[in-house]
Structure formats: structure tokens, C-alpha cells
Amino acid sequence: MAWFLGIGITGVVLLALSLVFDGLLEGVLDGALDGVLEGWLSLPVVAGFVAMTGFGGAIALGTGWTGPAGATAAGAVVGTGAAWLTYRFSRALMRDQSTPTPRADDLLGTSGKVVTAIPAQGYGEVLLRLAGQPLKCAARSAVPLARGAEVWVEAVPTGTSVVVRPVDR
């Protein structure tokens, strides 16, 4: 049973190392393997297989219903199941795509309100919404705008400043 427990602990250590040193081997070999260590041969999949083979064999041997050969076979079956689940979970995580990060250009055409009056020559401040979040930006306008005026964004010269025009109602 000590052999099986040793194999299981080795798999857990290998899994911990794969989390810490993820991609190190690919980087050291400078792309020579180019995708070989992905999928079924990825380190988390191999570590899951080794760990569950060891612990599954130890459980099978410890219950007394089989000898070492049967425990090895039972551990291999459990290890294969763990490897398959690890592979499926890692693929699902790799496919998980979040929405793109908002950019300053996404402000173009949005509406907002003036929070600090905008003089004819100079900057004021407007409150806009970007991806549902309030965003206060420096703003210029061709005409002076009072606090509380509703505006449209015409241009985004920088990530923190906009050119606005009043909304005609």
C-alpha cells in the first residue's frame, strides 16, 4: 500500500508544481515541442492520472477485495477517469471567453451629463457610462455648456478626455 500512496502523493506534488510552473517547460525548450504538451499530455492531466492511480490503488488494496495486480488495474481505471475529467475541465476553461474589455473608443456616440461647466475655451467634466459603469472624463465643447446639460460624445482624443456637443431637444 505504501507504493500506491507514494504514487498518489507524487501526483499531488506534480499537480502543485504544474500550477506554479505552468508553461515553464515550453518556455525552456523555446517552442520546440509546439503544442505536444497540450491536451492529453498536459501536466495537469498527467498529474491527475498519477495521483488518482496511486490513491485508487491504495483504496482498492486497503479494502482487501483484491491483490496488488487488481489494485493496479482499479487505480488505472480511476486514474483514467480523473485524467478525462481534468482534460474536459481544462478545455472548458480555455474556451471560456469573457466580453471584450471596454476601450476609450467605445465612448464615441454615448450620452452623458455635464458635472463641471465647460467653458468655450478649456475643459470641464462630463459623467458618461461605459459598460454600465459611470466614468467621469475631461470634456471640451465648441460652445459653453452649463452644469447638468445633456451631451453627446463626438470624439475621443485621449482615454481620459472627450469632445462633446449639446443634445438638441
Secondary structure, DSSP 8 states (H G I E B T S, - for coil): -HHHHHHHHHHHHHHHHHHHSTTHHHHHTTTSSTTTTSGGGSHHHHHHHHHHHHHHHHHHHHHTSS-HHHHHHHHHHHHHHHHHHHHHHHHHHHH--------GGGGTT-EEEEEE-B-SSS-EEEEEEETTEEEEEEEEESS-B-TT-EEEEEEEEETTEEEEEE---
